[in-house]
């Protein structure tokens, strides 16, 4: 089944799996999802991720979720830019999440990075989602 918003589908899958304490989850592969998983791993929100190839040239992403004291590390997620309404910001307009306790994931000319990295590189781009 195809989805009109694969990033939102990824965030919902992670949220739902975390609520029922699943150790891992799988989802269809796309390059943007791998980039987002890489940012989540680098920032410590997931344990690890892997790209698995199946029959007939199909790929999937496996994500190992991270828990602390039987609670999911990710308290919340919010999709900002949607296919119907894209949200772009300049380098000086990148928002902070919960006074710096969360992250903004954005796509920039430098790739998919956090808002903090984008400020450091002084680049703007499309706001994908916030994680806290």
C-alpha positions in Angstrom: 0.0 0.0 0.0 1.4 3.4 -0.9 1.1 6.3 1.5 0.9 10.0 0.6 3.2 11.0 3.4 5.9 8.4 4.1 7.6 10.5 6.8 4.4 10.8 8.8 3.9 7.1 8.4 7.4 6.5 9.8 6.8 8.7 12.9 3.4 7.0 13.6 5.0 3.5 13.4 7.8 4.6 15.8 5.3 6.1 18.2 2.9 3.1 18.2 5.7 0.6 18.6 7.1 2.6 21.5 3.7 2.7 23.2 3.4 -1.0 23.3 7.1 -1.6 24.1 8.1 -3.4 20.9 11.8 -3.9 20.8 12.0 -3.5 16.9 9.9 -2.5 14.0 10.1 -2.7 10.2 8.9 -0.3 7.6 9.3 0.1 3.8 12.6 1.7 2.7 13.1 5.1 1.3 16.2 7.3 1.4 14.7 10.1 3.5 13.6 7.5 6.1 17.1 6.2 6.3 18.4 9.7 6.8 15.9 10.4 9.5 16.8 7.1 11.3 20.4 8.1 11.1 19.7 11.4 12.8 17.6 9.7 15.5 20.4 7.2 16.2 23.0 10.0 16.3 20.9 12.0 18.8 20.3 8.9 21.0 16.5 8.4 20.3 16.9 4.9 18.9 19.4 2.1 19.5 20.2 1.2 15.9 18.7 0.8 12.4 19.5 -1.4 9.5 18.5 -1.6 5.8 17.5 -5.1 4.8 17.1 -6.4 1.2 14.3 -8.9 0.5 13.3 -10.9 -2.6 12.5 -9.1 -5.8 14.7 -6.1 -5.0 12.5 -4.9 -2.2 14.1 -3.2 0.8 12.9 -2.4 4.4 14.3 -0.5 7.3 14.5 -2.3 10.7 14.7 0.0 13.8 15.7 -1.1 17.3 13.8 1.2 19.7 15.4 2.5 22.9 13.8 2.4 26.3 14.8 3.6 29.7 13.0 2.3 32.9 10.4 0.6 30.6 9.5 3.9 29.1 10.1 4.9 25.5 12.9 7.5 25.1 10.8 9.5 22.7 8.0 11.3 24.6 6.5 13.0 21.5 6.8 13.7 17.8 5.2 16.2 15.6 5.2 16.4 11.8 5.6 20.1 10.7 6.0 20.2 7.0 3.4 18.1 5.1 2.9 17.3 1.4 0.0 19.8 1.3 1.8 22.6 3.2 5.6 22.8 3.2 7.3 24.8 5.9 10.6 26.4 5.0 12.8 28.5 7.4 16.0 30.5 7.1 19.1 29.8 9.2 18.0 32.6 11.7 14.4 31.3 12.0 15.1 27.7 13.1 12.8 27.0 16.2 13.9 25.5 19.5 12.0 22.5 20.9 11.1 22.6 24.6 13.9 25.1 25.3 16.5 22.9 23.7 15.4 19.6 25.2 14.1 18.3 21.9 15.3 18.4 18.3 14.1 19.7 15.0 14.9 17.5 12.0 15.2 19.3 8.7 16.3 18.8 5.2 18.8 21.3 4.0 21.4 21.6 1.1 23.8 19.9 3.6 21.5 16.9 3.9 19.0 15.8 6.6 20.3 17.3 9.9 19.1 18.7 13.2 18.2 22.3 13.7 21.3 22.8 15.9 23.6 21.5 13.2 21.8 23.7 10.6 22.4 26.8 12.8 26.0 25.9 13.2 26.4 25.5 9.4 24.2 28.6 8.9 21.8 26.9 6.4 18.0 26.9 6.3 15.7 24.4 4.8 12.4 22.5 5.2 11.3 21.6 8.7 10.3 17.9 8.7 9.5 17.2 12.3 10.2 17.8 16.0 11.2 15.1 18.4 11.2 15.4 22.2 
